[in-house]
């Protein structure tokens, strides 16, 4: 599956500080936080000098991050697939039943 993103960093600049914090919270949620805890988390970010500017900058470059992440994921899947294939071949050549090896 491929995902095509159209990204406009200038759009991020138009967001309010509140919107930046809310989007960041949706992108990187904390497990098991209720709405009040999420609101407190957002308010804490808004109170910290430079925090929203940092989030805004990172959200503006999220496309670069996604490309890097997908590339690393593809490499990892390739390595796993290759390692599994090598393991199956080693076991097959050692006389094990190939169907039993592949049934994991």
N, C-alpha and C positions, 0 to 999 in steps of 0.2 A: 504494500500500500504506500502511496506517495501523497504527501500533503503539500499543496502549493499555497504559500502565504504571500499576500501583498502587504507590504509593510511601509508605513509612512512615519518616520521618527518625528516629524513636525507635529503630527497629531498628538503625540505624547506630551509635547510642550504645552498644548492647549488644555490638557486636563488640569483640574484643580488639585491642590495637595491632598484633599480628602479622597478624590477619585483615584489618584495614584496609590495611596495607602490601601484603599479597598481592593483595587486590582491586584496589588502585591499580595494581599491577604488571600485572595482567591487562587492566585498562582502558587503560593507557598503556604498552604493551610497547616495549622497545628492540629494534631489529632485530638479528638474529643473536647473541643472548645465549644461552649455554648455561645449564643449571640452576645451576651453581656461581656464575656471574656474576650471575644473577638473585637468588640467595640473598645474595650479597655486597651487591647493590644494596639489597635489603630491609633487611639488617642495618645498612647505612649510614643509611638513613632512620630506623630505630628508635633509633639513637644520637644523632640530631640533635634538640636541644630544639625543641619546637613543630612539627616536621615532620608528625608523625602527627595532631596536633590540626588542622592546616591541611588535611590530606588528608581527615580525618573530616568536617570542615565542608563541604568541596567535594563529597564523596560524598553528603552529606545533601541537597545542593542540586542534584544531578545532573539531576533532572527539569527544573528551570528551564533548565539548560544545553542539554538535549536539545530542549526546545521552541524555544529561540532558534536552535539549529543547524538544525533542520528548517525553520523559517520562512525563515532566510537561504538555505538550499538551494533551497526552493521559489521564492523570488524570483529566485535566480540562474538556475534552469532556465527560468523564465518569460522573463527577459531574453534568454537564449540562443535560446530558441525564437522570440521576436519578432525578434531580430536576423537569424536565419537566414531567417525568413519575408520580412523586408524585403529581404534580399540576393537571394533567389530572385525576388521581384517586380521588383526593379531589373534583374536580368539578363534576365528574361523580357521586360520592356518594351524592352530594348535589342536584341531580336531573337535572342537565344541560344535554343537548343533547351532547353525546360524540363526534359525528361528527363535531359539531360546535366548540368544544374545540380544536380538532385536525386540524382544517382547517387553522390555522395560517400560 
